[in-house]
Amino acid sequence: MTRLAEDLASRGYDCLTTQQAGHDTASDEEQLAFAATNSRAIVTYNIRDFAPLHQQWISTGRPHAGIVVSQQLSGRQYGVLLSRTLRLVGTLTADEMQNNLVHLERFKE
């Protein structure tokens, strides 16, 4: 995800990796809480843990700025990850991302 954050930042998007935030060893709950507190959507390959976490937050009325989940692609498929992410940020507003779990595969060409 570091490469994705760097590429998005070079295009003017405000991106922060968990390492840059000092949260690379934080739990999923802590990472989502940090993102929510800072009005940031979170991008992850970890749908298994973040889908139930999303449901838990929504059912208890805890807002978040959005969770984007993607299947993990090989390094050779990085362009696919980048193009889908660019389609997502070009399609959905921050308001539309609010409290939503978005599958990046929805933004295939």
C-alpha positions as CSV (number, residue, x, y, z in Angstrom):
1,M,0.0,0.0,0.0
2,T,3.0,2.3,0.4
3,R,3.4,2.6,-3.3
4,L,-0.3,3.3,-3.8
5,A,-0.1,6.1,-1.2
6,E,3.0,7.6,-2.9
7,D,1.4,7.5,-6.3
8,L,-1.9,9.1,-5.1
9,A,0.1,11.7,-3.1
10,S,2.0,12.6,-6.3
11,R,-1.4,13.3,-7.9
12,G,-2.4,15.6,-5.1
13,Y,-4.4,13.3,-2.9
14,D,-3.8,13.5,0.9
15,C,-2.6,10.0,1.7
16,L,-1.0,8.5,4.8
17,T,0.3,5.0,5.3
18,T,0.0,3.2,8.6
19,Q,3.8,3.4,8.9
20,Q,3.8,7.2,8.4
21,A,1.1,7.5,11.0
22,G,3.0,5.4,13.4
23,H,0.2,2.8,13.5
24,D,1.8,-0.1,11.6
25,T,1.5,-2.4,14.6
26,A,-1.9,-1.1,15.7
27,S,-5.0,-3.4,15.8
28,D,-7.6,-3.1,13.0
29,E,-9.9,-1.4,15.6
30,E,-7.2,1.1,16.4
31,Q,-6.4,1.8,12.8
32,L,-10.1,2.5,12.0
33,A,-10.4,4.7,15.1
34,F,-7.3,6.7,14.0
35,A,-8.7,7.1,10.5
36,A,-12.1,8.1,11.8
37,T,-10.7,10.6,14.2
38,N,-8.7,12.2,11.4
39,S,-11.6,12.0,8.8
40,R,-9.7,9.6,6.6
41,A,-10.9,6.6,4.7
42,I,-8.9,3.5,5.2
43,V,-7.8,1.2,2.3
44,T,-7.1,-2.5,3.2
45,Y,-6.7,-5.9,1.8
46,N,-8.1,-7.3,5.0
47,I,-11.8,-7.7,4.2
48,R,-12.2,-10.6,6.6
49,D,-11.6,-8.4,9.6
50,F,-12.8,-5.0,8.3
51,A,-16.2,-6.1,7.0
52,P,-17.4,-7.2,10.5
53,L,-15.7,-4.2,12.1
54,H,-17.6,-1.9,9.7
55,Q,-20.9,-3.7,10.7
56,Q,-20.0,-3.4,14.4
57,W,-19.3,0.4,14.1
58,I,-22.5,1.0,12.1
59,S,-24.7,-1.0,14.4
60,T,-23.3,1.0,17.4
61,G,-23.6,4.4,15.7
62,R,-19.8,5.0,15.5
63,P,-19.1,7.0,12.3
64,H,-16.1,6.5,10.1
65,A,-14.9,8.2,6.9
66,G,-15.1,5.0,4.8
67,I,-13.4,1.6,4.4
68,V,-12.1,0.5,1.0
69,V,-11.4,-3.2,0.6
70,S,-9.6,-4.9,-2.2
71,Q,-8.4,-8.3,-3.0
72,Q,-4.6,-8.5,-2.8
73,L,-3.1,-8.3,-6.3
74,S,0.4,-9.3,-7.3
75,G,3.0,-6.7,-7.9
76,R,2.6,-7.2,-11.7
77,Q,-1.1,-6.1,-11.2
78,Y,-0.2,-2.9,-9.4
79,G,-1.6,-0.8,-12.3
80,V,-5.0,-2.4,-11.8
81,L,-5.0,-1.4,-8.2
82,L,-4.0,2.1,-9.0
83,S,-6.5,2.6,-11.8
84,R,-9.4,1.2,-9.7
85,T,-8.4,3.5,-6.9
86,L,-8.3,6.5,-9.2
87,R,-11.7,5.6,-10.5
88,L,-13.0,5.4,-7.0
89,V,-11.7,8.8,-5.9
90,G,-13.0,10.3,-9.2
91,T,-16.4,8.8,-8.7
92,L,-17.3,9.0,-5.0
93,T,-17.2,12.1,-2.8
94,A,-16.0,12.1,0.8
95,D,-19.7,12.4,1.8
96,E,-20.6,9.3,-0.2
97,M,-17.7,7.4,1.4
98,Q,-18.9,8.3,4.9
99,N,-19.8,5.1,6.9
100,N,-19.6,2.9,3.8
101,L,-17.6,-0.2,3.0
102,V,-16.6,-0.1,-0.6
103,H,-15.2,-3.0,-2.6
104,L,-12.5,-1.7,-5.0
105,E,-13.4,-4.4,-7.5
106,R,-16.6,-2.4,-8.2
107,F,-14.4,0.0,-10.1
108,K,-13.1,-2.4,-12.7
109,E,-12.7,-1.1,-16.2
